[in-house]
Amino acid sequence: MTARMPTDPPREWLTIREAAGRLGISPSGFRGLAKREGIAVLRRGSRPGERSTEVDAYLDRARLDRRTW
C-alpha cells in the first residue's frame, strides 16, 4: 500500500499582495508594516514575497497584544 500525496498542499509562500490581503491592508502598507515589525520580505526568483508562517506569527502577536489591552 502506498501513501497518496495530498492534492492541495498548504501554501507556504505568499506574494506581497496576498500577504497584504490577509491583513486587510494595501501592498505598500504591508511593506511599511514589515519594515516596522521586522517581518522579512524575501525574494523568490525575481518576485518579493513572504512566508505564510511569518504573516501568521504577526497575526498571533497582534491578537495577543489586543487581548492585553
N, C-alpha and C positions, 0 to 999 in steps of 0.2 A: 504494500500500500504506500503510495506517495502522497506527500502533503501538497496541496494546491496553494500557489501564491495568491494572496489577496488581489482582486482585480482593481481595487481602488485604495492604494496605499495612502497613508496620511501625507499631506504635503508638508515639506519641511522648509521650503524656500518661498518667500513672498516677494513680489515686486514692491517698490515704494508705494505705488498706487493701491495695491491690495492691502498692505500694512496700514496705510492711512485710512482706507475704507473700514478696516476692522476697528479702528479707534474713532471713526466718525469725524475725521479732520481731513484737510487738504494735503496733497503730497508735499507742498512746501511747508505746511505746518508740521508735518511729520518729520521733515528734515531738521527743523528748528528744535522740535521736541527731542529727537535723537541726540542732537548736539548737547542740549541742556541736561538730559538724563543719562548720558553716557551709553546710549544704545548704538552698537557698532553697525554701521551701514557698510556692507561688503559688496564686492564686485564678483559676479559670476559670469565669466566671459566679459562682454563689454557692457553688461547691464548691472546697475546697482540694485541691491536687494537686501532682504532681511530674513533671518531665520525666524520661523514662526515661534520657536521657543523663546526668543528674545521679546517678541511682542506679547506673548502670554505672560512672561515674567513681569513685564511692565504693568500689564493689566492687574496681575495679582498684587503688586506693590501698591498700585493706585487704590485698589479695593481695601487693602489693609490700612492705608493712610486715611481713607474716608471713614472707616469704621472707628478709628481712634479719635475722631473729632467730636 
